[in-house]
Amino acid sequence: MSTKPTTTDLEWTDLDQRAVDTARVLAMDSVQKVGNGHPGTAMSLAPAAYLLFQKLMRHDPSDAGWAGRDRFVLSPGHTSLTLYVQLYLAGFGLELDDLRSFRTWGSKTPGHPEFGHTTGVETTTGPLGQGIANAVGMAMAARYERGLFDPEAPEGASPFDHTIWAIVSDGDLEEGISAEASSLAGHQKLGSIVALYDDNHISIEGDTATALSEDVLKRYEAYGWHVQRIEQSESGDFDIHALHAALKAAQAETERPSIIAARTIIAWPAPNAQNTEASHGSALGADEVAATKRVLGFDPEQHFAVDTDVINHTRALVERGREAHAAWDKKLQEWRNANSERATLFDRITAGELPEGWESALPVFEPGKDVATRKASGQVLKALGGVLPELWGGSADLAGSNNTTIDASSSFLPKGNPLPEADPYGRTIHFGIREHAMGSTMNGIALHGNTRVYGGTFLVFSDYMRPAVRLAALMKLPVTYVWTHDSIGLGEDGPTHQPVEHLSVLRAIPGLNVVRPADANETAIAWREITRRHTANPAPHGLALTRQNVPTYEADENAAKGGYVLFEAEGGQPRVILIGTGSEVQLAVEAREQLQAAGIPTRVVSMPSVEWFEEQDKGYRETVLPPSVKARVAVEAGIGLTWYRYVGEAGRIVSLEHFGASADYKVLFREFGLTAEAVVTAARESLADAGR
């Protein structure tokens, strides 16, 4: 472990220090005005955040989405003012009025940073640990992007080389997701990550000694990280020169991710509030704010006070950012001149466009043949992989079951890995048995941009991923989850592995599109639609796929609308509608045959995606589910929560309202009443209630 560096090339003036103290005052004033928030960490981290934004990061406030920028992740999102104040000082678009409206309705400064809401915010953080995992994903994406566009360039020489900076807290490192993600980062040797660990020894319940006693840096050494520690200056504040030297040393370390532990005093230099848990999540109070302003040399009667020379000094970053951007553009043009084919690929991908004729690569499956939708998905992925080099992904150690391997000969693994398929720019990600981290690193990959990522596991283990899935939906990130073994149809593994409530739980997440295709052709259409939506209508998608074989029907383009008429009623207008998804569509089809034989015109509706169906206009929805047809049955091998709004008062739901068991899947479907006969019985009951 490295200790405190002794040399630095940092130029640090009195004006820089005044800007840091201004940041502390603005953090106090913002929380004091609204009456709630987290001032303490923003105060103590002000020197570090200022150092990153003003002295170290490559970014351009006039173009916050510049592809060549460094990324910054504030993993402890509760200290959002650490970021907001720097965005204000640097000229990213926030002004003093935005700080005055902190945590209020309609403001650009919500309680936790939100991607897409505030310019300069790279990711939505709040749930602790998610941010550091996002940073790991960003670093993975940066390496894969380099492999797409500039793989032969020496380290540090490519326009696609940049640094992923992160600030992390005790809380982040206590959450289990950080362990998964950090282990993955060390294994992958993601040298572009530089994490600053705010080791302030304070949590909501007091000193971190209440719950944390491990040596964090030894843990990170074991993960394979480059570690350093810096101590406070004699005054109790950051030793800014030592911090700068440590950050530069970490940035220079390209073979390992880096973490720097910095011992800080929360709420520094508040005379009474410093080093207290109260300063973590409460306004300091007018008296303490005034006292702290006096310590810092500010007028206690003034609020949100920023000297003109300070703001002029910090917003000089705008011009420096433009200059850095111009220098990068020049470097990129040199790369273009030497790499015309890759430049064409870069332009297509950055524009969010798909190659001409890409859809023709997708397979069409022969009707009448039984194929598991997980197998069909694997075939579609291989086909897409052949025409979309930006598409990559893998599985949480379940690739053989999830069918998520595009290229078995190309594994995303660092130099030095002993496996023969290892390639630092490889196509197949081995997330390991880390669903928590997989979900959040996928978010980081999507946030970084310029690639398309998917990740697979069993549907039941989406439970591990749910916080990341929720954040993906909140951020509208185009990530794709390949969730296989989607019901009791997985059979003998038993109830621990058989999802029952999961489809309804996932459908309850606003903005997540759950797609449960009935057959191989619906699976291909689903992948095509997800691919189209990546740029035009970004959102996370979860594919729920079968382990067992299911019948294949004629392909119908209306599957992309989420719900459509798979088989129409014969002998007149439909008297009853049977709605199915996934493997249960075949039960609806079999039930229709029996009902038709009994003289009851019956329509079968396949509804692979409730969310896509709800996007359609009312006219289309009513052509599929005419309001005049009151007799309806929905069938799905999970809890029936989703289907009440579609079957109405006279309708019936054939579902599974309890856990499964260990047995052959055909036995389970029979014993639990998920049969065509059960659907027929439900249809007759619904017809009776509907008065038909």
N, C-alpha and C positions, 0 to 999 in steps of 0.2 A: 504493500500500500504506500502510495506517495504521501508525503506530508506537505506542510505549508510551503509553497514555492517562495523563493527569495528574490526573484528578478521579475521585472515587468517592463513593457514598453508603453504602458498606459500613460496618456496625457490626461490629467485630472485637475481641473481648475476650480477656483472658488465658485464660478458660475455653475459648473457641474454639480457641486455640492449643494448649492442653493436650489438647483432644479430637483435634486433628490429630496431635500427638505420640503420643497413645495409639494411634491407628490405625497409626502406624509400628511401635510396639512390638508390637502384636497381629500385624501382618504378619510380623515377624521371629520371634516366638514360634511362630506357626502352622507356618511352614516348618521351624524348628529342631526342633519336636516330631516331625514326621513324617519329617524327614530329607531331604526333597526338595521342590522347588517353585521359585517365582520371587519372591523377596522384594524385589529391588532396585527394580523399577518401582512396586510397591505403596507402598514407602516414599517415593519421590520424588513420586508423584502424590497422596499423601494430602491435601495442602492443596486441590488442584483438585477431587478427588472430594468432599471435605467441603463445599467452597464450593457445588458443584452441588446436593448432596443437602440441605444444611441452609439454604441462603440463596437459591437460584435456582429450583429445580425446583418445579413444581406437582404434588404427588402426595399420596397418603393411605396411610400404612403400614397402616391398618386395613382398607383396600380396595384392594389392589395392582392390581386389574383395572379400576378406575374409568375409565369411558370418557373422561372429561375430563382425564385426567392428561397430563403431559408424558411422553415416552419417553426412556429412557436406553440407549445401546448402548455397551458396552465392547468395542471391536473387537479389541484385543489380549487375547484371552481367557486367555492364559497368566498375566496379572496379575490373576487372578480375585479375589485377596484385596483388590484395590482396591475391588471391588464388595461382596464379602462383609462386609468390616469396616463399610462404610457401611450395609449392610442391618441389621447387628447394632446399630450405634449408633442408627440411626433408628427401630428398633422394628418391622421388617418380619417378625419371627418367628425370626430367627437368634439364638442365645444363645452364651455363651462356650464351652459344650460343643461346639457345632457348629464353632467355630473350632479347638478342641482336636482335633477328629476330621477336620480338613482332609485331603483326598485319601485317605481310608480307606473301607473297605467300608461301604456303607449310609449314609454321611453325607449331609447336605444341602449339603455344600461340596466337590463334586468338583473335580478339577484344573482344568477349564475350566467356565465357567458353562453350565448346561443349562436351557433353557426347559421349564417344566412340572415341573421337579424342585425348584427353589428359588424360593420366593415372592419376587417383585421382580425376577427375571431375565427380561428382555424377549425375549432371543434366545439361541440356542446359538452361542457363538463359540469359535473354536479355530483353524481354518484361516484364516490371516491374509488380510485384505481382504474377507472375507465380511461382517463386521459393518458396515463403512462402506456396503457395498452394501445391506444390510438397512435401514440408516437412510434411504437414498435411497428405497427402496420404501415405508417408513413415511410419508415426507413426501409421496410421490405419493398414497398412500391417504388421507392427511389432507385433501389438496386435493379428491380425488374425493368423499370423504365430505361435505365442506362443500358441494360442488355438489349432492349429493343432498338435503341437508336445509336448507341456509341460504345459498344462493348470492348473495342480494342484500345480505347484511350487510356493512358497511364492514370493512376490514382490522382485525383484532384485536378486533372487537366480537361475534363469534359464539361461542357456547359450544363450537363445534367447532374453534376456533383453539387450537393448542398448539404447543409447541416440541419438536423432535427433537434431543436432546443426544447427542453422541458423543465418545468419546475414541479417538484413532487413534495409531498408532505408525509408526516408520520402516518396519517390516516390512509393515504394512498398505499403506503408500503405495508400496512397491516391487512388491508383487504386482500383476499386470496387471489383475485384476478391479477394483481401486480406480480405475484410469485410466478404464475403461469406465463405471463407475457414476458417477464424479465428472464426467465429460464429459456424461453424461446429465442429472445434477442441474443443472449449469450451464446446459445448453440449456433445461431445463424451468423455470429460475429458481425453484428450490425454496427459498424464503426461510425456511422453518421449520427448516432444518438449521443447527445450530451444532456444528462439530467442533473439538475441541481436539487439536492435534498435539503429542504428547510428543516433542520434538526432543532426545533425550538422547545422540545420537551413538554409541550402543552397540548392537552386535548380538552374536550368539553367537560370531562369529569375531573380535570385537574392535571397534575403532573403525569406524564406518560408512563411513569413508573407503576401506575395502577394496572397497566396491561401490557407493557412492552419492555423487555429486558435483553433481547438478543443484540448481538453486534451486527447491525445492518450491513456494514461494509464487508464484513467477513462473509455474510450470506451472498452478497453480490460478487465477491471474489469467486465464490464457489460456482456461481452461475457463469463465470467467464468474463466478467466485466472488469474494466480498468477503473480502479477506485482511488480517490484522493479525499483527504480531509483538510479543511481549513478552520482555524480557530478565530475567535473574535479579536478585534484590536483591543488595545488597552482601554479604550474608552467604552467598550461594550458593543460598539457597532461593528459592521463588516470591516475587515481589513481589505479595502477595495483593490489595492494592488495585488494582494495575495489571491483574491478571488479572480481577478482578471487573468493572472498567470495560470491559475488552475483551469479556468475555462479554455484558455488558449491551448494548454497542454492536452486537455480532453479533446478539443477539436482536431488536434494534430494526430491523435491516436485513431488510426483508421482500421485497425485489425480487431478491435473490441469496442462494444458500447461502453460509455463512460458515465460514472456517477460521482458527484462531488458532494460530500456531506459538509454542510456549513452550520456550525453552532450559532444560533441566533437567539435574540431576546424578543419575544412577541411584544408588540406595541412600543418598541423602542422609539423615542426616548421619553415616553410619558412618565412623569415622576412617580405616580402611584399605581398606574394601571399596567406598567410593564411587567412581564413575566407572570401574568395572572390569567386564569382561565376566563375570567369575566371579559377580558379584552378580545377574546376570540370571536364571540358572537353577539356583542352588545355595544351600543353606543357608549362612548367613554363618559359622557356627561359634560355639560357646559363648563363646569369648573376645571375638569381635567383637560379638556380641549384647550381652554385658555392658558392653563399652566404649561402645557406642552408647547404651545405657540411661543410662549415667553422663552422657554429653553432653546427653541430653534431660531429665536430672533425675529419672530413675526408679531404683528400687532394683534392682540387677542380680541380686539373689537371688530376686526375685519374678517369676513368669511369669503371663501373661494377667491382669495387674493393671489394673483399671479403677476409678478413683476414683468414689465414689458421686455426687459433685457433677457429674462429667463425664457419666455415663450419664443422670442426671436432666436435665441440660442438653440433651443430644442427643435424648433421647426426648420432649422437649417438642414435637418435630416431629409426634408422633402427634396431639396436640390441634390444632396449626396445620393439619395435613393435613385433619382433620375439618372445621375451620372453612372451609378453602378448598373442600372438597367441598360443604359446605352452601351456600356462596355460589354455586358453580357450579349446584347443584340449583335454586336460586332463579332463576338466569339461564335455565336450561333450561326451567323452568316458564313463564317469561315468553315464551320462544320457542314453547312448546307452545300457549299461549293465542292466539298470533298466527298459528300455522301448524298447524291441526288435521289437515289431510290429510297433511302431511309428518311430523307427530308419529306418526300411525298407521303410516306407512311405517317410521319409526325404530323403533317398538316391535316391528314384525314382524321387521325385520332383526336388531336386537340380540337378539331371542329365538331367532334361527336358524331361523325358520319360513318356509315358502313360501306364496305366495298361493293361495287356494282355486281349484282347477280348473286350476292351471298346466300339468298334464300334457296337458290337452286341446289345448294350443297346439303340441305336438310333431307333426311330420309322420309319416305312415305312407306307405311307398313301395310302388309297384305291383310285385308280383312279375313276374319275367320280363324286366324292363327292366335294362339294364346301366348302372350308376352307379358312379363312383369314390367310395370312402368319404370322401376329403377333401372332395369336393363335397357329399356328403350331410351331413357334419359342418358345413359352412358353412351349409346350409339349417337345420339344427337350431339352430345358434348364433343365427341371425337370429330364429328362433321363440322361443327362450328369452329373447333380449334384449328381445323385446316385452313380456314379462310379469315379467322380473326386472331392474329398473333397477340393482340392485347388482352385476350381472354385467358385467364389462368386461375388456378385454385387447387383445392385438394380436400382433405378430409381430416377429421380428428381420429386418426388411426383406424379408419373404417373404409378405406378406399375400395377394397375388394367387395364390400357389402353395399356401399353407396354408389359404386360405379362412377367415380368422380375423376378417374385418371385419364387425362387427354393423351399424355405421352409417358409411358412407363420408363423410357430411357433417359428422361430429362427431369431430374429432381432439383428443386430450388434449395441448394445447400452450398455452404461457403467453400472457398478454397481450403484444402486440407482435410475435408471430410473423406473418409476412406471408401465410401460406397462408389462403385464404378459409374453409376448414373448421376453422381453429384455434379452440379453445374451452378455456379453462383447466379446465373441468369436462367435457371431451369424453369420449366413450365408447371411442374407439379409441386404443390406446397404440402409438406408433411407437418401439420399443426401439432401432431402428437395428441395424447389424450388430454386435451386442454380446450374443451368447448367454451369455457368462459373467455379465454384469451382469443380463441378463434373468432368469436363474434365481434369482439372489440378491435382486434387487429384488422379484420375485414372492413370495419368502419374507417380505420385509419388509412387503409389502402384506397378506399373509395374517396375519402377526403383529399388525399394527395392528388388524385386525378391521373388521367392518361392510361388507365388500365381498367379492365372489367374483371371483377373477382367473384368467385363462388366458393362455398365451403359446405362440406357434408358431414352429417352424423345421423343417428337414429332420431326419429321424431320425438321420442320420449325424452331425449337429452336436450331438446330445445329448452327445457327448464333451466339448464345451466347457462344458456345463452340469452335468456329473456331480457335482462337489463340492457344488453347491447342491442338486441333486436328493437327494443322500445326506443332507444336513442337513435337507431338507424331510421326508424319511422319518424321520429321527431325532426331529424335533420333531412329527411327525404333523400336518403342515400341509396343509390342503385346497386345494392348488394343482393346476391341470390343465395338462398339457403337450400341445400339439397337434403331434405329430411326424408329418409327412407324408413321402411318397416313401420308403416303408418297406421297400423291397427292391430287387433288381435290376430290378424292374418299372418303375423310373424310366427305365431304358433308356440312351439315348445319352450321357448325362452321364458314364457310365463308372464305374470302380471307386472313384475318390476320393469319389464321392457315393452309392455304393451300400452301404447298411448290410448287413453280413454277420453280425458277432458281436454287434451291438448289442442285439438282443432278449434274448439270453441274459445278457449283461452287466447289463442293466437289471433283469431278473428276479432277478438275484442280490442286488440291494439289498433288505435286509429292510425291509418296510413300504411299499415302492413297489408300486402296483398297475398292471401293464402291461395295457392292453386293446387287442387287435388284432381289430377286428370283421371279419366275413366279408363283410358287405354293408351296404347303406344302412339296412335295418331294424335290424340289430344295432348300427349306429352310433347311431341314435336311442335305442335302449334303453340303450346304454352311457352316453350323455350324461344320460339320465334317472336312471340309477342313481348316477352321479357326483354329480349335483345333490342327490339324496336323502341321500347319505352325508356331505355337507358338514359338517353339524353332528352328526348321530347317530353317525357312524363316520369321523371326519376322517382323511384320509391323502392323500398326493399320488397323482395318477393320470396315467399317460402313455398317450395315445391314439396308436396306430401305424396310420397311414392310407395308403391306396393313392393313387398318382398315376393309375394306369390304371383303366379301367372294369372292374367285376366284376359277375357276375349278382346279381340281387336275388331273395331267397327270401321265403316267407311269414314274417311277424313271429312270433317265439316268445318269450313272456315269460321263459322259462327261460334266455334269454341272460344275464339279470341274475345268474344263479347261476354264471356263468363257464364252464360247460360243459354241454352238453345234447345230446340226440339230435335231430339235424336231419332225418335220413332213417332210418327204421327198416328192418331187414332184412325181406325178403318171402320167404315160403315156408318159415317155420320160425324157430327161434331163430338169432341171428346166429352164424356160424362165424368171422367176422373183423370187427374194428372198425377203421375208418379215422378217424384224428383229424387235423383240420386247423385252421388259423387263418388269418385274413385272406384274401388272394387265393388261397391254396392250398386253401381249402375247396372251390372249384370243381373242383380236380383230384381230390379225394376223391369228390366227387359223380359225376364222369365215370367214375372207376374203379369205383365201386359199380355203375353201370349195366352195365359190362362184366362184372363178377364175377357180378351177378345173372343176366345173360344166359347165363352159363356154369353156372348152377345153384348158385351159392355165396351163401347168404343173408348180406348185408353191411349193417352199420350204419355210418352216418356220424355222427361226433360233432364238432360245432363247439365249439372251446374258446377263446373270445375272451380270457378272463382266467384264467390258471392260479391266480393269487392268490385271485380270487373263488371259483373252484371248490374250492380247498383250505379255504375257510371253511365250506363246506357239511358237514353231518353225514355220517358214514360210510355210512349207509343210502342217502342220495341219490347219493353218489359211486359207490356200487356198482350202483345202478340204471343209471347212465350207462355205467360201465365194469365189467361183471360180472366178478368174479375167475375165473369158469369159462371165460371166453373168452380163451384165451392168445394166439391169433393176432391181432396188432395191427400197424398201421402208422401212424406219425405223419409228416406232411408239412408242411414249412415252409421257405420260401426264406431260410434262414439256417443257422448252425451248429446241430447237433442236440442240443446239450447239455441243453436243457430236457426232452427227451422220453424219456430213458432210463427214468425212474421210472414212466412210463405204459405203455411198450410191453413191459417185462419181458424175460425171457431169450429168448423165442421171437420177440420183436417185431423190427420193422425201422423204420428212420428214413430217409425220403427228404429230404435236406437239401442244403445248400451249404457245403462245408467249405473253400472257397477264395474269393479275391476275384473280383469280376465282370469285366465288360468293357464296351466301348462299342459298343452295337448296339441295334436295336429290341428291345423287351422280349420279344416273342414268340419272336424268334430266340434270345435268351438263355435263356429257359426251356427251349426245345427242346434247345439245344446243351449245357446244363448238366444235362440229365436230370431236370428238374422237370416231368414230364408225367404224364398219367393212366396211360399205359402203364407208366411206371416204378413207379407206385403199385400197379398190378395185379401186376407182377412181384414186387414186395416182399411183397404180400399172399400170393401163392402160396408164396413161400419161407417166410414166417412160418407158414403153414398146415402146410407140410411139417415144420418144426421143432417145431410144437406137436402133431404126431402126428394131425392132423385130415384 
